[in-house]
């Protein structure tokens, strides 16, 4: 769902994505699952993390 929200512009480039705690609250998932979501999105280069600030949507590559 987060990937879809990035793709459809709900979370535009450089906007903050939900934290692991926010993912837990919204989707009723475990912390470990939320961490896996963040890790997968970082590996796909869809988000990046700024220590102490949060995770943000990466700029989209030019088509």
C-alpha distances in whole Angstrom, upper triangle without the diagonal:
4,5,5,6,9,10,10,12,11,11,14,16,18,16,15,12,12,14,14,16,14,11,13,14,11,10,13,13,16,17,17,14,12,15,14,10,12,15,13,11,15,16,15,16,13,14,17,19,22,24,24,22,19,16,15,14,16,19,18,21,23,23
4,5,5,6,9,10,11,9,8,12,13,14,13,12,8,9,11,12,14,12,9,13,14,11,11,14,14,16,16,16,13,11,13,12,9,10,12,11,9,12,14,12,13,10,10,14,15,18,20,21,19,15,12,12,10,13,15,15,18,21,21
4,5,5,6,9,10,10,9,11,12,14,13,13,10,12,14,15,17,15,13,16,18,15,14,18,16,19,18,18,15,13,15,13,10,10,12,10,8,11,12,10,11,8,10,13,16,19,21,23,20,17,13,12,10,12,14,13,15,18,18
4,5,5,6,8,8,9,11,13,16,15,15,12,14,16,17,19,17,15,18,19,15,15,18,18,21,21,21,18,16,18,16,13,14,16,14,11,15,16,13,14,11,13,17,19,22,24,26,23,19,16,15,12,14,15,14,17,19,18
4,5,5,6,5,6,9,11,13,11,12,10,11,14,16,18,15,13,17,17,14,14,18,18,21,20,21,18,16,18,17,13,14,17,15,12,15,17,15,15,11,12,16,18,20,23,23,20,17,14,13,10,13,14,14,17,19,19
4,6,5,6,5,6,8,11,10,11,9,12,15,16,19,16,15,18,19,16,17,20,20,22,21,21,19,16,17,17,13,13,15,14,10,13,15,12,12,8,9,13,15,18,21,22,19,16,13,10,7,9,10,10,13,15,16
4,6,8,8,8,10,13,13,14,13,15,18,20,22,20,18,21,22,19,19,23,22,24,24,24,21,19,20,19,16,16,18,15,12,15,16,13,13,9,12,15,18,21,24,25,22,20,16,14,10,11,11,10,12,14,14
4,6,8,8,11,14,13,15,14,16,19,21,23,20,19,22,22,19,19,23,23,26,26,26,23,21,22,22,18,18,21,18,15,18,20,16,16,13,15,18,21,23,26,27,24,21,18,15,12,14,14,12,15,16,16
4,5,5,8,11,10,12,12,14,18,20,22,19,18,22,22,19,20,24,24,26,25,26,24,21,22,22,18,18,20,19,15,18,20,17,16,12,13,16,19,21,24,25,21,19,16,13,10,12,12,11,14,15,16
4,6,10,12,9,11,10,12,16,18,19,16,15,19,19,16,17,21,21,24,23,24,22,19,21,21,17,17,20,19,16,18,20,18,17,13,14,17,18,20,23,23,20,17,15,13,11,13,14,14,17,19,20
4,7,8,6,7,7,10,13,16,17,15,14,18,18,16,17,20,20,22,21,23,20,17,19,19,15,14,17,17,13,15,18,16,14,11,10,13,15,17,19,20,16,14,11,9,7,10,11,12,15,18,19
4,6,6,9,9,13,16,19,21,18,18,22,22,19,21,24,24,26,25,25,23,20,21,21,18,16,19,18,15,16,18,16,14,11,11,13,15,17,20,21,17,15,13,9,7,9,8,9,13,15,16
4,6,9,10,14,16,19,21,19,19,23,23,21,23,26,25,27,25,25,24,21,21,21,18,16,18,17,14,14,16,15,12,9,9,11,13,14,18,19,16,14,11,7,5,6,5,7,11,13,15
4,7,9,13,14,18,20,18,18,22,23,21,23,26,25,26,24,24,23,20,20,21,18,15,17,18,14,14,17,16,13,10,9,9,11,11,15,16,12,11,9,5,5,6,7,10,13,15,18
4,6,10,12,16,17,15,16,19,20,18,20,23,23,24,22,23,22,18,19,20,17,15,17,18,14,14,18,17,14,12,10,11,11,12,15,15,12,10,8,5,6,8,10,12,16,18,20
4,7,9,12,14,12,13,16,16,15,17,20,20,21,18,20,19,15,16,17,15,12,15,16,13,13,17,17,14,12,9,10,9,10,13,13,9,7,6,4,6,10,12,15,18,21,23
4,6,9,11,9,9,13,14,12,14,17,16,17,16,17,15,12,13,14,11,9,13,13,11,12,15,15,13,10,8,10,10,12,14,14,11,8,6,5,7,10,13,15,18,21,23
4,7,8,5,6,10,10,9,11,13,13,14,13,15,13,10,11,13,11,9,13,14,12,13,17,17,16,13,11,12,12,13,15,14,12,9,8,9,10,14,17,19,22,25,27
4,5,5,6,9,10,10,12,13,12,13,10,12,12,8,9,12,10,8,12,14,12,13,16,17,17,15,12,12,10,12,12,12,10,7,7,10,12,15,19,21,24,27,29
4,5,5,6,9,10,10,11,9,9,6,9,8,5,6,9,8,8,11,13,12,13,16,17,17,16,13,14,12,14,14,14,13,10,10,13,15,17,21,23,26,29,30
4,5,5,6,9,10,10,9,9,7,10,11,8,9,13,12,11,14,16,16,17,20,21,21,19,17,17,15,16,16,14,14,11,12,15,17,20,24,26,29,32,34
4,5,5,6,8,9,10,11,10,13,12,9,11,14,12,12,15,17,16,17,20,21,21,18,16,17,15,17,17,16,14,12,12,14,16,19,22,24,27,30,32
4,5,5,6,7,7,9,8,11,9,6,9,11,9,10,13,14,13,15,18,18,19,16,15,16,15,18,18,18,16,13,12,14,15,19,22,23,26,29,30
4,6,6,5,5,6,6,9,8,7,10,12,11,12,15,16,16,18,20,21,22,20,18,19,18,20,20,19,19,15,15,18,19,22,25,26,30,33,34
4,6,5,7,9,10,13,12,10,13,15,14,15,18,19,19,21,23,24,24,22,20,21,20,22,22,20,19,17,17,19,20,24,27,28,31,34,35
4,6,8,11,12,15,13,11,14,16,13,15,18,18,18,20,23,22,23,20,19,21,20,22,23,22,20,17,17,18,19,22,25,26,29,32,32
4,6,9,11,13,10,9,13,14,12,14,17,17,17,19,21,21,22,20,19,21,21,23,24,23,22,19,18,19,19,23,26,26,29,32,32
4,7,9,12,10,10,13,14,13,16,18,18,19,21,23,24,25,23,22,23,23,25,25,24,23,20,20,22,22,26,29,29,32,35,36
4,7,8,6,7,10,11,10,13,15,16,16,19,20,21,23,21,20,21,21,23,23,23,22,19,18,20,21,24,27,28,31,34,34
4,5,5,6,9,10,11,13,14,16,17,19,20,21,23,22,20,21,20,22,22,22,22,19,18,21,22,25,28,29,32,35,36
4,5,5,6,9,10,11,12,14,15,17,18,20,21,20,18,19,17,19,18,18,18,16,15,19,20,23,26,28,30,34,35
4,5,5,6,9,10,10,12,14,15,16,18,20,19,18,18,17,20,19,19,20,17,16,19,21,23,26,27,29,33,34
4,5,5,6,9,10,10,12,14,15,17,18,17,16,18,17,20,20,21,21,17,16,18,19,21,25,25,27,31,32
4,5,5,6,9,10,11,12,14,16,17,15,14,15,14,17,17,17,17,14,12,15,16,18,22,23,25,29,30
4,5,5,6,9,10,11,12,14,15,15,13,13,12,15,15,16,16,13,12,14,16,18,21,23,25,28,30
4,5,5,6,9,10,10,12,14,14,13,14,14,17,17,19,19,15,13,16,16,18,21,22,24,27,28
4,5,5,6,9,10,11,12,11,11,12,13,16,17,19,18,14,12,13,13,15,19,19,21,25,25
4,6,5,6,9,10,10,10,8,9,9,13,13,15,14,11,8,10,11,13,16,17,20,23,25
4,6,5,6,9,10,10,9,10,10,14,14,16,16,13,11,13,13,14,17,18,20,23,25
4,5,5,6,9,9,9,11,12,16,17,20,19,16,13,14,13,13,17,17,18,22,22
4,5,5,6,5,6,8,10,14,16,18,17,14,10,10,9,10,13,13,15,19,20
4,5,5,6,5,6,8,12,14,16,15,12,9,10,9,9,12,13,15,19,20
4,5,8,8,9,11,15,17,20,19,16,13,13,13,12,14,15,15,19,20
4,5,8,10,13,16,19,21,20,17,14,13,11,10,12,12,12,16,17
4,5,7,11,14,16,19,18,15,12,11,9,7,9,9,10,14,15
4,7,11,14,17,19,17,14,10,9,6,5,8,8,10,14,15
4,7,10,13,15,13,10,6,5,4,5,8,10,12,16,18
4,7,10,12,11,9,6,5,7,6,10,12,14,18,20
4,6,9,8,6,4,6,9,9,13,16,18,21,24
4,6,5,6,6,8,11,11,14,18,20,23,26
4,6,6,8,11,14,15,18,21,23,27,29
4,6,9,12,16,17,20,23,26,29,32
4,7,9,13,14,17,20,23,26,29
4,7,10,12,16,19,21,25,27
4,7,9,13,15,18,21,24
4,6,9,12,15,18,21
4,7,9,12,15,17
4,6,9,12,15
4,6,9,12
4,6,9
4,6
4
